[in-house]
């Protein structure tokens, strides 16, 4: 009888652990306070992914995606977030050295930030990324953010709105209040430097959702000598509110 009770108790504990792990998978832990998300435009060759993010004295392992934002990371008191690579010290195995591959400085007044990682054409010391910090206070559900990484002017026609994004510029189109998914026409163009006229990249439709934000990044494709672009979906997250 005692053996049966013991086996039953062990089985109950094992089941509880499995249920707890499954519940944690369905409901990941949320970071509170000042937080930041990461996206990258392209990944430098040889860079490991997931990356290590240094926040204060802590190191967080973070998978990065080109199509969606990462999990939120807590912004430390000094506002500095670094992507680092650990280098072992052969003379002291207990004391590792960290190389800084990217660094973002979040201003004091920013509670939620998006950090866009853009590869440098050539590394600067250990740095392989430049960082662009976007305050998310003005980037709401249904909005579209455009980042032009080319040396040409890029044009966006979103329904009846026309937007010109200069080289290196970031612009946000603030959508009207949405209570459901809304389908609108969109056209992307660039201004040809020698023909002195606008050339259409593509024309289609886009669906704006009140529960998510869209990011469109324009870049130069040297293989084909043309302007390219890709989209990033960024859900509106309320669980990470301070």
Secondary structure, DSSP 8 states (H G I E B T S, - for coil): -HHHHHHHHHHHHHHHHHHHHHHHHHS-----SSEEEEEESS--TT--SSEEEEETTEEEEE---SSB----EE--TT-EEEEEEEE--TT-TTS-EEEEEEEEE--TT-SEEEEEEEEEEEEETTEEEEEEEEEGGG--TT-EEEEE-SSS-EEEEETTEEEEE-TT-EEEE-----SS-EEEEEEEEEE-TTT-SEEEEEEEEEEE-TTEEEEEEEEEETTTTEEEEEEEEEE---TT--
